[in-house]
Amino acid sequence: MQPALPPEAAVGPPKRNLSETVWTKLDRKATAIAEFTMRQYRKKRSTWVLGAVGALLVCIVLLFYIDAMAEGSNLPDWIADNDGDGLIDEDPSEWDGS
């Protein structure tokens, strides 16, 4: 005959307190990284300047890209969509691939 388990002893892994779960540990780590980053930003004005210059450069590149896409492509007359599939046929020969 097997001994009876006391009612307070549960089968399975022990229950964890919510302050000890993996997610709360990750949350603490992410918060610590964010606090460290914000502390560095408050202390160093040059960090903000570098961030602003980087954002400005990204915006300039984005503006050039938007301008090029709005202008369209300047393709020679012999380049066309010969088979109607929406792709440009860069080879003007009549070879059909068979």
C-alpha positions as CSV (number, residue, x, y, z in Angstrom):
1,M,0.0,0.0,0.0
2,Q,1.3,3.4,-1.0
3,P,1.5,6.2,1.5
4,A,-1.1,8.9,0.9
5,L,0.2,12.3,-0.2
6,P,-0.5,15.2,2.1
7,P,-3.2,17.5,0.6
8,E,-0.7,20.5,0.3
9,A,1.8,18.5,-1.8
10,A,1.0,19.0,-5.5
11,V,2.2,16.8,-8.2
12,G,4.3,18.5,-10.9
13,P,6.8,21.3,-11.0
14,P,6.7,23.8,-8.1
15,K,4.6,26.9,-8.6
16,R,6.7,30.0,-9.3
17,N,6.0,33.4,-7.9
18,L,5.2,35.9,-10.6
19,S,8.3,37.9,-9.8
20,E,10.5,34.9,-10.7
21,T,9.2,34.0,-14.2
22,V,11.2,34.2,-17.4
23,W,9.1,37.0,-18.7
24,T,9.5,39.2,-15.7
25,K,13.3,38.7,-15.8
26,L,13.3,39.7,-19.5
27,D,11.1,42.7,-18.7
28,R,13.6,43.7,-16.0
29,K,16.5,43.4,-18.4
30,A,14.7,45.4,-21.1
31,T,13.8,48.1,-18.6
32,A,17.4,48.3,-17.4
33,I,18.7,48.6,-21.0
34,A,16.2,51.4,-21.7
35,E,17.1,53.2,-18.5
36,F,20.8,53.0,-19.3
37,T,20.2,54.2,-22.9
38,M,18.1,57.2,-21.7
39,R,20.6,58.0,-19.1
40,Q,23.3,58.1,-21.7
41,Y,21.1,60.3,-24.0
42,R,20.6,62.8,-21.2
43,K,24.3,63.0,-20.4
44,K,25.7,63.3,-23.9
45,R,24.4,66.0,-26.3
46,S,26.7,64.5,-29.0
47,T,24.6,61.4,-29.0
48,W,21.5,63.4,-29.9
49,V,23.4,65.2,-32.6
50,L,24.6,62.0,-34.2
51,G,21.1,60.6,-34.0
52,A,19.7,63.7,-35.7
53,V,22.3,63.7,-38.4
54,G,21.7,60.0,-39.1
55,A,17.9,60.6,-39.3
56,L,18.5,63.5,-41.6
57,L,20.7,61.4,-43.9
58,V,18.0,58.7,-44.0
59,C,15.4,61.2,-44.9
60,I,17.5,62.6,-47.7
61,V,18.1,59.2,-49.2
62,L,14.4,58.5,-48.8
63,L,13.5,61.7,-50.7
64,F,15.8,60.7,-53.6
65,Y,14.2,57.3,-53.7
66,I,10.7,58.8,-53.7
67,D,11.7,61.2,-56.5
68,A,13.2,58.4,-58.6
69,M,10.1,56.2,-58.2
70,A,7.7,59.1,-59.0
71,E,9.7,60.0,-62.1
72,G,9.4,56.5,-63.6
73,S,11.9,54.6,-65.5
74,N,13.7,56.0,-68.6
75,L,13.9,52.9,-70.7
76,P,14.8,52.6,-74.3
77,D,12.0,52.1,-76.8
78,W,13.1,48.6,-77.7
79,I,12.5,47.4,-74.1
80,A,8.9,46.4,-73.6
81,D,6.6,43.8,-72.0
82,N,6.2,41.6,-75.0
83,D,4.3,38.7,-73.3
84,G,2.0,40.7,-71.1
85,D,3.2,39.3,-67.8
86,G,4.1,42.7,-66.2
87,L,7.8,42.1,-66.4
88,I,10.1,44.0,-68.7
89,D,11.7,41.8,-71.4
90,E,15.3,43.0,-71.5
91,D,16.1,40.6,-74.3
92,P,14.4,41.8,-77.5
93,S,15.0,38.5,-79.3
94,E,12.0,36.4,-80.3
95,W,13.3,33.3,-78.4
96,D,10.4,31.9,-76.4
97,G,12.4,29.6,-74.2
98,S,11.2,26.3,-75.6
